[in-house]
Amino acid sequence: MTEPSTKFLTLTIEIELGDRRTHAGRVEAAHQAAVKAAVNAIKDELLEDSVERVGSRLTWGYRRGALDYDYVEAAGEGGGWGQADG
């Protein structure tokens, strides 16, 4: 007998940092704060006991070019994600 599939919600947040020195401790603290805020917002929207487990991954790197996605304001919605131009 096959086990039922598990539902997953995946969020991707990319943050382009400025030229100021950013230490690992601050990056980790920002990551933890972002995860906590996202989980709280999700729990506010979903039915009680809908969230079973939360995992997160922090990656740090350098690359040329813009973000993969830009934050765009959706009229009347307060914001949304759209594919970056280019």
N, CA and C atoms as an extended XYZ file, in Angstrom:
258
Properties=species:S:1:pos:R:3:atomname:S:1:resname:S:1:resid:I:1 pbc="F F F"
N         0.838       -1.170        0.000 N   MET     1
C         0.000        0.000        0.000 CA  MET     1
C         0.896        1.250        0.000 C   MET     1
N         0.550        2.224       -0.802 N   THR     2
C         1.342        3.433       -0.949 CA  THR     2
C         0.923        4.473        0.085 C   THR     2
N         1.927        5.109        0.701 N   GLU     3
C         1.658        6.177        1.659 CA  GLU     3
C         1.139        7.404        0.908 C   GLU     3
N         0.230        8.166        1.515 N   PRO     4
C        -0.249        9.377        0.853 CA  PRO     4
C         0.863       10.420        0.765 C   PRO     4
N         0.785       11.252       -0.239 N   SER     5
C         1.772       12.317       -0.417 CA  SER     5
C         1.621       13.368        0.679 C   SER     5
N         2.726       13.980        1.040 N   THR     6
C         2.726       15.044        2.035 CA  THR     6
C         2.688       16.388        1.327 C   THR     6
N         1.877       17.309        1.832 N   LYS     7
C         1.795       18.652        1.260 CA  LYS     7
C         2.930       19.499        1.817 C   LYS     7
N         3.543       20.296        0.951 N   PHE     8
C         4.609       21.200        1.353 CA  PHE     8
C         4.329       22.588        0.800 C   PHE     8
N         4.655       23.598        1.581 N   LEU     9
C         4.647       24.986        1.145 CA  LEU     9
C         6.096       25.452        1.208 C   LEU     9
N         6.637       25.890        0.090 N   THR    10
C         8.027       26.339        0.038 CA  THR    10
C         8.051       27.836       -0.222 C   THR    10
N         8.762       28.566        0.613 N   LEU    11
C         8.931       30.007        0.445 CA  LEU    11
C        10.382       30.282        0.099 C   LEU    11
N        10.605       31.183       -0.834 N   THR    12
C        11.963       31.592       -1.181 CA  THR    12
C        12.068       33.090       -0.957 C   THR    12
N        13.004       33.471       -0.121 N   ILE    13
C        13.241       34.885        0.150 CA  ILE    13
C        14.697       35.165       -0.191 C   ILE    13
N        14.925       36.084       -1.107 N   GLU    14
C        16.287       36.494       -1.443 CA  GLU    14
C        16.471       37.920       -0.974 C   GLU    14
N        17.563       38.164       -0.289 N   ILE    15
C        17.860       39.493        0.227 CA  ILE    15
C        19.220       39.909       -0.301 C   ILE    15
N        19.220       40.956       -1.095 N   GLU    16
C        20.487       41.479       -1.609 CA  GLU    16
C        21.029       42.459       -0.576 C   GLU    16
N        22.215       42.192       -0.094 N   LEU    17
C        22.819       43.007        0.952 CA  LEU    17
C        23.656       44.117        0.350 C   LEU    17
N        23.766       45.216        1.065 N   GLY    18
C        24.582       46.340        0.631 CA  GLY    18
C        26.058       46.052        0.857 C   GLY    18
N        26.860       47.072        0.656 N   ASP    19
C        28.319       46.939        0.751 CA  ASP    19
C        28.846       46.905        2.180 C   ASP    19
N        28.014       47.242        3.160 N   ARG    20
C        28.487       47.243        4.548 CA  ARG    20
C        28.861       45.837        4.970 C   ARG    20
N        29.796       45.752        5.862 N   ARG    21
C        30.224       44.441        6.362 CA  ARG    21
C        29.074       43.790        7.123 C   ARG    21
N        28.753       42.592        6.759 N   THR    22
C        27.688       41.845        7.411 CA  THR    22
C        28.302       40.590        7.999 C   THR    22
N        28.283       40.481        9.308 N   HIS    23
C        28.902       39.355        9.996 CA  HIS    23
C        27.934       38.184       10.091 C   HIS    23
N        28.491       36.990       10.219 N   ALA    24
C        27.693       35.764       10.253 CA  ALA    24
C        26.646       35.785       11.356 C   ALA    24
N        26.966       36.324       12.508 N   GLY    25
C        26.000       36.374       13.606 CA  GLY    25
C        24.766       37.188       13.266 C   GLY    25
N        24.968       38.297       12.588 N   ARG    26
C        23.830       39.128       12.179 CA  ARG    26
C        23.010       38.448       11.092 C   ARG    26
N        23.688       37.775       10.189 N   VAL    27
C        22.974       37.061        9.127 CA  VAL    27
C        22.119       35.949        9.732 C   VAL    27
N        22.678       35.198       10.663 N   GLU    28
C        21.926       34.119       11.317 CA  GLU    28
C        20.738       34.682       12.097 C   GLU    28
N        20.935       35.790       12.802 N   ALA    29
C        19.840       36.406       13.548 CA  ALA    29
C        18.729       36.876       12.604 C   ALA    29
N        19.107       37.447       11.461 N   ALA    30
C        18.123       37.885       10.468 CA  ALA    30
C        17.367       36.690        9.900 C   ALA    30
N        18.073       35.602        9.647 N   HIS    31
C        17.452       34.379        9.142 CA  HIS    31
C        16.423       33.851       10.137 C   HIS    31
N        16.811       33.756       11.396 N   GLN    32
C        15.888       33.250       12.422 CA  GLN    32
C        14.662       34.154       12.552 C   GLN    32
N        14.862       35.465       12.505 N   ALA    33
C        13.741       36.399       12.597 CA  ALA    33
C        12.795       36.258       11.404 C   ALA    33
N        13.355       36.078       10.205 N   ALA    34
C        12.526       35.918        9.004 CA  ALA    34
C        11.718       34.625        9.062 C   ALA    34
N        12.344       33.554        9.503 N   VAL    35
C        11.635       32.268        9.613 CA  VAL    35
C        10.511       32.384       10.637 C   VAL    35
N        10.808       32.968       11.780 N   LYS    36
C         9.794       33.120       12.831 CA  LYS    36
C         8.607       33.946       12.332 C   LYS    36
N         8.890       35.062       11.654 N   ALA    37
C         7.826       35.917       11.124 CA  ALA    37
C         6.988       35.180       10.082 C   ALA    37
N         7.654       34.433        9.203 N   ALA    38
C         6.930       33.686        8.172 CA  ALA    38
C         6.036       32.614        8.790 C   ALA    38
N         6.559       31.880        9.755 N   VAL    39
C         5.772       30.829       10.404 CA  VAL    39
C         4.568       31.433       11.116 C   VAL    39
N         4.762       32.533       11.831 N   ASN    40
C         3.639       33.176       12.512 CA  ASN    40
C         2.577       33.642       11.529 C   ASN    40
N         2.997       34.228       10.402 N   ALA    41
C         2.043       34.685        9.388 CA  ALA    41
C         1.290       33.513        8.772 C   ALA    41
N         1.999       32.433        8.509 N   ILE    42
C         1.364       31.245        7.927 CA  ILE    42
C         0.352       30.648        8.892 C   ILE    42
N         0.725       30.546       10.162 N   LYS    43
C        -0.196       29.997       11.166 CA  LYS    43
C        -1.436       30.868       11.309 C   LYS    43
N        -1.303       32.183       11.114 N   ASP    44
C        -2.467       33.074       11.171 CA  ASP    44
C        -3.436       32.806       10.026 C   ASP    44
N        -2.931       32.336        8.890 N   GLU    45
C        -3.755       32.150        7.698 CA  GLU    45
C        -4.331       30.738        7.553 C   GLU    45
N        -3.616       29.744        8.020 N   LEU    46
C        -4.049       28.359        7.845 CA  LEU    46
C        -4.890       27.891        9.027 C   LEU    46
N        -5.556       26.782        8.844 N   LEU    47
C        -6.358       26.202        9.918 CA  LEU    47
C        -5.466       25.761       11.067 C   LEU    47
N        -6.039       25.750       12.263 N   GLU    48
C        -5.292       25.332       13.448 CA  GLU    48
C        -4.715       23.938       13.243 C   GLU    48
N        -3.508       23.719       13.691 N   ASP    49
C        -2.787       22.446       13.588 CA  ASP    49
C        -2.454       22.048       12.151 C   ASP    49
N        -2.475       23.020       11.208 N   SER    50
C        -2.131       22.703        9.823 CA  SER    50
C        -0.625       22.547        9.626 C   SER    50
N         0.162       23.247       10.425 N   VAL    51
C         1.612       23.205       10.282 CA  VAL    51
C         2.161       22.101       11.178 C   VAL    51
N         2.762       21.089       10.566 N   GLU    52
C         3.318       19.977       11.328 CA  GLU    52
C         4.788       20.176       11.653 C   GLU    52
N         5.578       20.579       10.661 N   ARG    53
C         7.013       20.794       10.852 CA  ARG    53
C         7.463       21.946        9.974 C   ARG    53
N         8.511       22.603       10.403 N   VAL    54
C         9.098       23.689        9.618 CA  VAL    54
C        10.594       23.461        9.556 C   VAL    54
N        11.128       23.529        8.380 N   GLY    55
C        12.571       23.460        8.190 CA  GLY    55
C        13.006       24.711        7.447 C   GLY    55
N        14.232       25.117        7.646 N   SER    56
C        14.729       26.284        6.920 CA  SER    56
C        16.173       26.038        6.526 C   SER    56
N        16.593       26.765        5.526 N   ARG    57
C        17.970       26.652        5.040 CA  ARG    57
C        18.489       28.050        4.771 C   ARG    57
N        19.666       28.316        5.227 N   LEU    58
C        20.314       29.593        4.999 CA  LEU    58
C        21.512       29.354        4.096 C   LEU    58
N        21.554       30.072        2.991 N   THR    59
C        22.736       30.005        2.129 CA  THR    59
C        23.302       31.405        2.005 C   THR    59
N        24.578       31.465        1.793 N   TRP    60
C        25.282       32.734        1.731 CA  TRP    60
C        26.216       32.668        0.537 C   TRP    60
N        26.183       33.645       -0.295 N   GLY    61
C        27.077       33.586       -1.437 CA  GLY    61
C        27.137       34.903       -2.181 C   GLY    61
N        27.858       34.864       -3.251 N   TYR    62
C        28.032       36.022       -4.123 CA  TYR    62
C        27.643       35.615       -5.531 C   TYR    62
N        27.084       36.554       -6.285 N   ARG    63
C        26.793       36.304       -7.689 CA  ARG    63
C        26.650       37.631       -8.404 C   ARG    63
N        26.825       37.580       -9.680 N   ARG    64
C        26.633       38.775      -10.497 CA  ARG    64
C        25.182       38.823      -10.937 C   ARG    64
N        24.662       40.026      -11.074 N   GLY    65
C        23.301       40.162      -11.563 CA  GLY    65
C        22.321       40.480      -10.446 C   GLY    65
N        21.088       40.604      -10.855 N   ALA    66
C        20.024       41.014       -9.944 CA  ALA    66
C        19.412       39.813       -9.225 C   ALA    66
N        18.493       40.115       -8.341 N   LEU    67
C        17.722       39.070       -7.669 CA  LEU    67
C        16.954       38.241       -8.690 C   LEU    67
N        16.663       37.001       -8.327 N   ASP    68
C        15.836       36.175       -9.196 CA  ASP    68
C        14.405       36.708       -9.257 C   ASP    68
N        13.936       37.273       -8.153 N   TYR    69
C        12.580       37.817       -8.085 CA  TYR    69
C        12.645       39.202       -7.471 C   TYR    69
N        11.783       40.087       -7.904 N   ASP    70
C        11.642       41.403       -7.299 CA  ASP    70
C        10.323       41.458       -6.561 C   ASP    70
N        10.301       42.190       -5.455 N   TYR    71
C         9.053       42.399       -4.731 CA  TYR    71
C         8.268       43.465       -5.460 C   TYR    71
N         7.035       43.191       -5.750 N   VAL    72
C         6.188       44.162       -6.432 CA  VAL    72
C         4.915       44.355       -5.640 C   VAL    72
N         4.427       45.567       -5.613 N   GLU    73
C         3.172       45.865       -4.923 CA  GLU    73
C         2.015       45.518       -5.850 C   GLU    73
N         1.111       44.704       -5.358 N   ALA    74
C        -0.088       44.383       -6.109 CA  ALA    74
C        -1.178       45.355       -5.669 C   ALA    74
N        -1.883       45.928       -6.616 N   ALA    75
C        -2.895       46.937       -6.308 CA  ALA    75
C        -3.908       46.396       -5.308 C   ALA    75
N        -4.009       47.051       -4.177 N   GLY    76
C        -5.007       46.675       -3.176 CA  GLY    76
C        -4.654       45.442       -2.358 C   GLY    76
N        -3.575       44.775       -2.667 N   GLU    77
C        -3.235       43.537       -1.978 CA  GLU    77
C        -2.108       43.733       -0.968 C   GLU    77
N        -1.385       44.819       -1.038 N   GLY    78
C        -0.299       45.057       -0.112 CA  GLY    78
C         1.012       44.409       -0.520 C   GLY    78
N         1.047       43.736       -1.638 N   GLY    79
C         2.321       43.197       -2.107 CA  GLY    79
C         2.173       41.812       -2.683 C   GLY    79
N         3.167       41.417       -3.413 N   GLY    80
C         3.196       40.098       -4.019 CA  GLY    80
C         4.500       39.903       -4.733 C   GLY    80
N         4.736       38.726       -5.232 N   TRP    81
C         5.997       38.424       -5.905 CA  TRP    81
C         5.766       38.328       -7.397 C   TRP    81
N         6.685       38.871       -8.146 N   GLY    82
C         6.618       38.770       -9.585 CA  GLY    82
C         7.982       38.447      -10.149 C   GLY    82
N         8.023       37.850      -11.309 N   GLN    83
C         9.291       37.507      -11.953 CA  GLN    83
C        10.045       38.784      -12.280 C   GLN    83
N        11.313       38.800      -11.965 N   ALA    84
C        12.140       39.981      -12.245 CA  ALA    84
C        12.282       40.178      -13.743 C   ALA    84
N        12.357       41.434      -14.148 N   ASP    85
C        12.592       41.738      -15.560 CA  ASP    85
C        14.030       41.421      -15.924 C   ASP    85
N        14.223       40.901      -17.114 N   GLY    86
C        15.581       40.695      -17.595 CA  GLY    86
C        16.028       39.343      -17.566 C   GLY    86
